[in-house]
Structure formats: structure tokens, C-alpha cells
Amino acid sequence: MKKLMMATTLTLAVSASSPLMADVLSEGDNLVGATVGFGFTTLSNAATFGATYERGLIDDIFPDFNFGAGAVGAYTNYSSGLNYSLSHTFIGAQANVHYDAGEGNVQPYGGLMLGYNNFSYSDDDISGAWGGGISTGGQVGARYFFSDDLAANLRWSSSFGGWGTYSQLHAGVDYRF
């Protein structure tokens, strides 16, 4: 825990003193990213893997706020020691508002998701789709740009509906082109 707090403090200190001024996601920009993290379902906790794509669509929808939209997906598989496993897949669209704080290279964002949740179950006797359906959700996050094109991303997202509730804490890398 002390190492995590020290790493977080060091990251915040470097970002506050860094001369890099990466622009917020602007109209015409593309971001693609891969994430790993921890998912929380109503039944189990497990590692989760994700991918995102976003394109900047509108600059200055409000002062210092830009709008982007794209795709988001995540996959989780939980295996117990009791011969059963659960998997969760979320595939959907995202729409985010990006805030240009005007300082440093930290870019916060938040938005909504609409997609499909699918839960599957298997054990020694049964396997197959357990349930799924249309799902809505939200997310908040921030990117720390190491350069104009490369950023670390930390995001919390939750989806609701489609036969379950699912939350994810993801950390990853995004590439802007």
C-alpha cells in the first residue's frame, strides 16, 4: 500500500511540474487503447481486459469541453476452485466529454455507454449463455500524456442491465493519431 501511495504521489508531482501541454482530444483526433484491470460483478471478482476507440467529434461544446464518441469493450473470466467458471463480455458505444484543465498533461473525461452485456457459465455438468441484454452505463477517467501521442489511462466504468451489473477499474495505454 505504501508503494502505491508513493507511486501516486510521484505521478501527481511530475504531472503538476511537467512542461508538456498535451491538447485535450480535439475534433478529428483518434484514440485507441488497451487496458487491464479488475472487474466487479454481482457474483465474483476477476481480472478484466479491455479495448477502447474514440474519435474527437466536436470542439468547445462548452468552454474548455470537447466531445468524442467511439467503441468500448471488456472481457472477464472467473474460474473458481469448485469446477465452475463465469465469463462476462461487454461490447458497446461510448460518448465522452473531455475537459481541458489548461494545466499540465492530465486530461479528465466522463461519459455514457450503451451496449450489450453477456454472462456465461460453465461447470462439470452445464455450460452456455447465462443471460445478457442491452446495457447502459457511465464512466469517469483521466489520461496522463507522456507525449503528444501516448498516454496512460485510468478509468472507472459501470454498466447496468442485460441481466447484471458490472463495474470495472481499468488502467492502460492510449495512442492518439
BELKASUL-V813639 format. One record per residue. RES is the residue in three letters. SS is DSSP state (hx for helix, st for strand, lp for the rest). PSI is psi as a letter, one per 40 degrees, with the letter a starting at -180 (* if undefined). Layout:
BEGIN
res->RES ss->SS psi->PSI
res->RES ss->SS psi->PSI
END
This chain:
BEGIN
res->MET ss->lp psi->d
res->LYS ss->hx psi->d
res->LYS ss->hx psi->d
res->LEU ss->hx psi->d
res->MET ss->hx psi->d
res->MET ss->hx psi->d
res->ALA ss->hx psi->d
res->THR ss->hx psi->d
res->THR ss->hx psi->d
res->LEU ss->hx psi->d
res->THR ss->hx psi->d
res->LEU ss->hx psi->d
res->ALA ss->hx psi->d
res->VAL ss->hx psi->d
res->SER ss->hx psi->d
res->ALA ss->hx psi->d
res->SER ss->hx psi->e
res->SER ss->lp psi->h
res->PRO ss->lp psi->e
res->LEU ss->lp psi->h
res->MET ss->lp psi->g
res->ALA ss->lp psi->h
res->ASP ss->lp psi->i
res->VAL ss->lp psi->i
res->LEU ss->lp psi->h
res->SER ss->lp psi->i
res->GLU ss->lp psi->h
res->GLY ss->lp psi->e
res->ASP ss->lp psi->i
res->ASN ss->st psi->h
res->LEU ss->st psi->h
res->VAL ss->st psi->h
res->GLY ss->st psi->i
res->ALA ss->st psi->i
res->THR ss->st psi->i
res->VAL ss->st psi->i
res->GLY ss->st psi->a
res->PHE ss->st psi->h
res->GLY ss->st psi->i
res->PHE ss->st psi->h
res->THR ss->st psi->i
res->THR ss->lp psi->e
res->LEU ss->lp psi->d
res->SER ss->lp psi->i
res->ASN ss->st psi->h
res->ALA ss->st psi->i
res->ALA ss->st psi->i
res->THR ss->st psi->i
res->PHE ss->st psi->h
res->GLY ss->st psi->i
res->ALA ss->st psi->i
res->THR ss->st psi->i
res->TYR ss->st psi->h
res->GLU ss->st psi->i
res->ARG ss->st psi->h
res->GLY ss->st psi->h
res->LEU ss->st psi->d
res->ILE ss->st psi->h
res->ASP ss->st psi->i
res->ASP ss->st psi->f
res->ILE ss->st psi->d
res->PHE ss->st psi->i
res->PRO ss->lp psi->h
res->ASP ss->lp psi->e
res->PHE ss->st psi->h
res->ASN ss->st psi->i
res->PHE ss->st psi->h
res->GLY ss->st psi->i
res->ALA ss->st psi->i
res->GLY ss->st psi->a
res->ALA ss->st psi->i
res->VAL ss->st psi->i
res->GLY ss->st psi->i
res->ALA ss->st psi->i
res->TYR ss->st psi->h
res->THR ss->st psi->i
res->ASN ss->st psi->h
res->TYR ss->st psi->h
res->SER ss->st psi->h
res->SER ss->lp psi->i
res->GLY ss->lp psi->e
res->LEU ss->lp psi->f
res->ASN ss->lp psi->f
res->TYR ss->st psi->i
res->SER ss->st psi->i
res->LEU ss->st psi->i
res->SER ss->st psi->i
res->HIS ss->st psi->h
res->THR ss->st psi->h
res->PHE ss->st psi->h
res->ILE ss->st psi->h
res->GLY ss->st psi->a
res->ALA ss->st psi->i
res->GLN ss->st psi->i
res->ALA ss->st psi->h
res->ASN ss->st psi->i
res->VAL ss->st psi->h
res->HIS ss->st psi->h
res->TYR ss->st psi->h
res->ASP ss->lp psi->g
res->ALA ss->lp psi->e
res->GLY ss->lp psi->e
res->GLU ss->lp psi->h
res->GLY ss->lp psi->a
res->ASN ss->lp psi->f
res->VAL ss->st psi->h
res->GLN ss->st psi->h
res->PRO ss->st psi->i
res->TYR ss->st psi->i
res->GLY ss->st psi->i
res->GLY ss->st psi->a
res->LEU ss->st psi->i
res->MET ss->st psi->i
res->LEU ss->st psi->h
res->GLY ss->st psi->a
res->TYR ss->st psi->h
res->ASN ss->st psi->h
res->ASN ss->st psi->h
res->PHE ss->st psi->h
res->SER ss->st psi->i
res->TYR ss->st psi->i
res->SER ss->st psi->i
res->ASP ss->st psi->a
res->ASP ss->lp psi->d
res->ASP ss->lp psi->d
res->ILE ss->lp psi->i
res->SER ss->st psi->i
res->GLY ss->st psi->a
res->ALA ss->st psi->h
res->TRP ss->st psi->d
res->GLY ss->st psi->i
res->GLY ss->st psi->i
res->GLY ss->st psi->a
res->ILE ss->st psi->h
res->SER ss->st psi->i
res->THR ss->st psi->i
res->GLY ss->st psi->a
res->GLY ss->st psi->i
res->GLN ss->st psi->i
res->VAL ss->st psi->i
res->GLY ss->st psi->a
res->ALA ss->st psi->i
res->ARG ss->st psi->i
res->TYR ss->st psi->h
res->PHE ss->st psi->h
res->PHE ss->lp psi->d
res->SER ss->lp psi->a
res->ASP ss->lp psi->d
res->ASP ss->lp psi->e
res->LEU ss->st psi->h
res->ALA ss->st psi->i
res->ALA ss->st psi->i
res->ASN ss->st psi->h
res->LEU ss->st psi->h
res->ARG ss->st psi->h
res->TRP ss->st psi->h
res->SER ss->st psi->i
res->SER ss->st psi->h
res->SER ss->st psi->i
res->PHE ss->st psi->h
res->GLY ss->st psi->a
res->GLY ss->lp psi->f
res->TRP ss->lp psi->f
res->GLY ss->lp psi->i
res->THR ss->st psi->h
res->TYR ss->st psi->h
res->SER ss->st psi->i
res->GLN ss->st psi->h
res->LEU ss->st psi->h
res->HIS ss->st psi->i
res->ALA ss->st psi->i
res->GLY ss->st psi->a
res->VAL ss->st psi->h
res->ASP ss->st psi->i
res->TYR ss->st psi->h
res->ARG ss->st psi->h
res->PHE ss->lp psi->*
END
